[in-house]
């Protein structure tokens, strides 16, 4: 089993839509967690056939992030992204993918997919969005 993270609009029915689509395609969710990030939410689904789940959700216009994705909360100011990407670069951690997930109240949540997630987590621990950080 592997995790699939889905970035969705934080609105009523988002989970209902995803669970309906997966159920219709006979894909079972083994475990789920959801973190609300202002106007967006990140659903992490643990499933047996992650590749098939990713394909199904992409076909239904959902934005997918791999389980090697880190969600970081940054101050929304010029140079904030440069600061964290320089830390990763200096430590030879390569970026695979970057998405701005949400912007609200002077903060930006960024999703980074990296080749060395454990090292990146250690380096950027102060920025990582944790469940206890979310109101």
Secondary structure as UniProt FT lines:
FT   STRAND          2..9
FT   TURN            12..13
FT   HELIX           14..24
FT   TURN            25..26
FT   STRAND          29..37
FT   TURN            38..39
FT   STRAND          40..47
FT   HELIX           50..59
FT   TURN            60..61
FT   STRAND          63..65
FT   TURN            67..68
FT   STRAND          69..75
FT   TURN            78..79
FT   HELIX           80..90
FT   TURN            91..92
FT   STRAND          95..104
FT   TURN            105..106
FT   STRAND          107..114
FT   HELIX           117..123
FT   HELIX           125..127
FT   HELIX           131..133
//
